[in-house]
Each structure stands twice: as C-alpha cells, then as structure tokens.
Amino acid sequence: MSDGRWSDLTTRIVSAAVLVAIGSVEVWLGGFWFETFIAIACGLMTWELVRMVDPDKSAARVQLGILTGVAVLLSYHVPPIYKIPILLAPALVGAGQVGHSKLTYALFAMWIAASGLGFISIRETMGFGWMIWLISVVVATDVAGYFVGKTFGGPKFWPRVSPKKTWSGTAGGWAAAAVVGFVFALHAGFGFMFIVITVLASMASQAGDIVESATKRKFGVKDSSNLIPGHGGFLDRFDGMMGAALFVLIAGMIYSPGGM
C-alpha cells in the first residue's frame, strides 16, 4: 500500500468533520436556520459555477451567487405558480452575463437552484428523519466509495469523465447505501422496496457526482474551488447530494412509505 494514496486523508477528515458538524446543527434546527444554510451553499455553488465557466467574470460570480441564494429562499415560501420563474432567474440572468458555455451554465444553475428548493422541501415538508436518511445515504456512498476504491482499485468506472473512480468503489458505495437502507427500514417498519429505493438514491448521488466531474473536465479544472480544504469546493461536496435530492423528489411522487 502506497502512503501517497492516503496523503490527503487527514485534511479530508478534518474538513469533513467541520462541515458535518455545521450541517448537522442546521438540519436539526430546521426552519430559518436550515433554509439560510442551504441558500448560502447554493449561492457558493453558483459562484463556483461561474468561476469554472467564465473565470474573468469575477463581479458576476458574486451577483449571481447572491441572486441564487435569494431565489432559493423565496422559492419555498411563494405560491407554486411563482416557484419556477424564481428558480429560473439565476440561470436566465447568468446566461446573459457569462461569455462562454451559456447553455452549460444555465442547465447547471437550474439544477443548483432546484436542488436547493428540494433540500428545504425534504427537511420542512417530509421531515427531519427523511433529511437524515438522505444525508446518510450520500455520506455512506461517498465514504465507502473512497475507501473501497483506494483499497481495492481495479478497473475505472468512467475514465474519460472521472479518472479516479473505480468499479470497486462504485459498488462499495451501493453496498454501504443498502446497509443504510436496511437500518432505516428496520427503524421505520418499511419493507424490502425501501432498501432498493435507497440504493437507487445512492446511484443518483453518484450520477450527480459524474455530471459535476464531466463539467469540470470540460473546463479543465480539478476542483470547483478551494473553499473546503481537501475536498475542493461546495459543488465537489454537494453534487452527490443534489443528485440524490432530485431523485427523492421524483420518487416521493411514486412511492410514499410514510413519515420517519
């Protein structure tokens, strides 16, 4: 085993611990505190997105980041007819400001804003238990994928898009998610189908990670930013969560096993 493979482990653990501590408090508090936390995170992700798409637009980064945060906050509290126009605002305004890859920016900006509303809706509408489940699935998928992939290596999952990801790490993430699903199913009295849904949420989180990796590769950047030592930026950390949140919102329309 080469020590180089684990050289960033300490930094990653410390940064992750701080982020998890802050996020846990915000999730527990809910309401205004959680909504504000999500709005700030979405604003920072849009800031990183503009930084990748058009690095010269430093002023636009801040403006669009603020606009995204405000849009996410407002979208949960306005009548349904206004939600989509508000969520589209950062994408449409930003597409007129960035000089390159307008479509890529617009699609990614819509995903960020919609996922922000998704996070808030899951916590405030579905409840605390569902938010903890979502976080547990994504964290378990990410952590297991990292350690299993580093330990066993093997064939790459999609080398052209994400050179570091392996099939062993990907499968390890699915297995860890299945364990999470089993534990929550026992606690809430859900059946086997819930474990399947949990694994699908894990896959959705990995899909979100792949989309972000492909975007970074397109623009030739390693990390979306350096805001989180050892992890890159907020997009690097929340991409999986955004993918899983979108899946949960869609799955919730089809399968609703009750509260947790």
N, C-alpha and C positions, 0 to 999 in steps of 0.2 A: 504494500500500500504506500503510495507516494504522499508525503506530507503536503505537497503543493496542492493536492486536490481539496484539502481542508484548510488552506491558508486564510480563507475569509470567514471561517466558521464563527470565531469569537465576535467579530464585528456584526455579523448577521444575527447572532443570538441576542446581543445587547440591544441592537436596534429593534429587533422583532419584539423583545420583551417590553420596551418602552411603548411601542406602537400598540401592542396588545393591551397593555395596562390602560392607556388612554382610551382606546376603543371600547374596552370592557366597561369602563366607568360611564362612557357616553351611552352605550347600549342599555345599561342598567337604568340610567336616569330617564332616557327616552324624552319625548316631548321636545321642547325648545332646544335643549342641550344637544340631543342627538341630531335633530334637524340641522342645527348650526354646524355641527361637526361634519355631517355629510355634505352640506353646501360648501364648506371650506375645502374639503377633499376634492369635490368636483371642480371647484374653481382652480385648484392647483393642477388638477389633471388637464384642464383646458389650457392652462398656462404652459404646461409641458408639451401639449399637442402643438400649439403654435410654435414653440421653440424648435420642435422637430421639423414641422412643415415649412416654416419660413423664419429661420434664425434671426434675420435682420429686423423683424417686426417686434422690437422689444416693448414699445408702448402698447401695441395691440395685445400682447400677451397679458398684461395687467388688466386692460379694459375688458377683454373677453373672459378672463378668469373671474372678474367681479360680476360681469353680466351672467355668467353661468351659475355662480353661487346664488345670486338673487333669483334667477329663473327657477332653480331647484327648490328654493324655499317657498316661493309663491305658488308653484305648480300644485303642491299638495293641498293648499288652502282655498284655491279658487274653484268655482263650478266646473264640471267636466268639459263644458264647451270651450273653456279658455285654456285648458291644460296643454293641448298640443301646440297652439300658437306660441305660448310662453316658452315651452321646451324647444321649439324650433328657432326662437330668436337668436341664441348664441351661434347656431350653425349658419343661419342666413346672414347675420351681421358679419360674422367672421369670414364667410366665403367672399364677401365683398372687400375684405381688408387684406387677406393673405394673397401673396402674389403667385404662389405655386400650389399645385395639387388641391385646388378648391374642393373638388368632389370628395377626395380623401378626408380633408379637414371636416367638411360638412357632415359626412356619414359618421365619422368618429365622434364629432361634437354632439350629434344627436344621441349616439349611444351613451356617452357620458351623462348627458342631462337626463335621459330616460332612466338610466340605471340609478341615478340619484333619487329620482322620484320612487323607483322601485324599492330601494333600501328603506326610505321613510315609510312607504306604504306597508312593507312587510313588518316593520317594527311597530308602527302605530295602529295598523288595522288587523294584521294577523296575530300580532302579539310577541312578547319577549321570547317565548320558547322557540318560535319559528326563526327568529333572528339568530339565536344561539345555535340552532341546528345549521343554518346556512353558513355561519362563520366556522363552525366545527368541521363541516364538510370541506370547505375550501382550504382551511388550515391543514387538516389531515391529508388532503390530496397533495398540497404543496410540500409539506414536510416529508411525507413518505416518499414522494417522487424524488425529492432532493437526496435523501439518504440512500434509498434503494438504488437510484441511478448512479450515485457516486460509488456505492459499494460494489455493485454487480456490473455496471457498464453495459456493454453489448451493443447490438445494432441501434442505429439512430432512428428516432421516430419520424422526423421530417427534416433531414439535414439542410436542405435548401432554405428553410424558414427559421428553424431553431436548432442550430448545430449541437447544442449541449443536451438536448432532450433525448432520452433513450426509451426503447420499448419496456425495459425493465422498470424504469422509474414511472412511466405512464401506468403500467399495470399495478405497480405498488400503490399508486395514488388511488386506483379503483378499489383495491383490496382494503385500504385504510378507510375509504368512504363507506364501504359495505359494513365495516365494523361500527362506524359511527351510526349508520342507519339501523343496525341491529340493536344497538344500545338505546337509541331514541324510540324505536319501535316497542321494545320491552317496557320502557317507561310510560309511553302513551297508549299502549294497547293496540298498536297498529299491526297489520298483517305483513306478509312477505312482500307485497307490492310496494310498500313504503321503502324497503331496502333497495328494490330495483330503482325507484324514483331517486333515492339518494345517490346511487351510482351514476344515474343519468345526470344529476346535478353536478357530480364530480367531473363528468365528461364535458359538461357545458362550461365549467370553470376552466378546464384545460383548453377548450376551444377559444375562450376569451383570451387566454394567455398566448395562444398561437396567433390570433388576429393581431394582438399588440406586437408580438415578435416580428410578424410579417411587415407591419408598418415601420418598425424601427429599421428592419433590414432594407426596406425600400428607400429610406432616407439616410442610410449609412451611419446610424448611431447605435452605440452599445446599450446605453440606458436612456430612459426618457428624461432623466435629470440626475443630480446627485443629492437630492433633498433628504434621502434616507440612507445613511452610510451602510454599505454592504448589500443594499437591496436596490439601489438606483433611485427611481422616483416613485411618485404615487401611482402612476399608470402601471409601473412594473409590479406594484404590490396589489393594486385593486383590479387589475384586468381579469383575473380569475373570478373575483367576487362579482364583477359586473356581468360576466357570462352566466354565472350561477343565478344571480338575481333575476336576470331576464328569463331564464328557464323556469324559475319558481313562479313568476307571474303568469307565464303561459300555462304551466302545469296546474296552477291553482284554479284555472278556469275549467279544467277537465276532471281533476281529482282533488277532493277536499275532505281529508280524513278527520277534520275537526281540530280543536284547539290543543295546544301543548302548554 
